[in-house]
Amino acid sequence: FAKASEQTERLGWSFFIKWLVWILCFLVFFIANNQHNKRKEKEQILSESSHSVISKFMGKAPKSERTASDKKDSSSADGKDPFDHLRKKEKLRSYAEVIIDSHEKNNS
């Protein structure tokens, strides 16, 4: 196209500007992405700290927040575990089974 139109004076500048725009677009994207990720990470840290009691109980707190006594309390079966009664059951029934049984009792 440049040979046919004989307008080669600005051909080099067009390539330079095109690649400069591409590089600037990539830089803007990476900077914006980095800022977004930092903001999300701070929000996650703040939400984890606000739910630290729950997360410690559930064992999802960061290792730096957990102590040896927290680990003992969460793993012991001395009645503080709210799911201990489920572990001792012979058979667990699903919600669907409960509904089916209640319909059978109502129909009979």
WOWO-V960302 format. One record per helix or strand of 3 or more residues. SS is the DSSP state (a for helix, b for strand). FROM is the first residue (numbers start at 1). LEN is the number of residues. If there is no record, write none. Layout:
# WOWO-V960302
ss->(SS | SS)
from->(FROM | FROM)
len->(LEN | LEN)
This chain:
# WOWO-V960302
ss->(a | a | a | a | a | a)
from->(2 | 11 | 52 | 68 | 84 | 95)
len->(4 | 40 | 7 | 8 | 4 | 13)
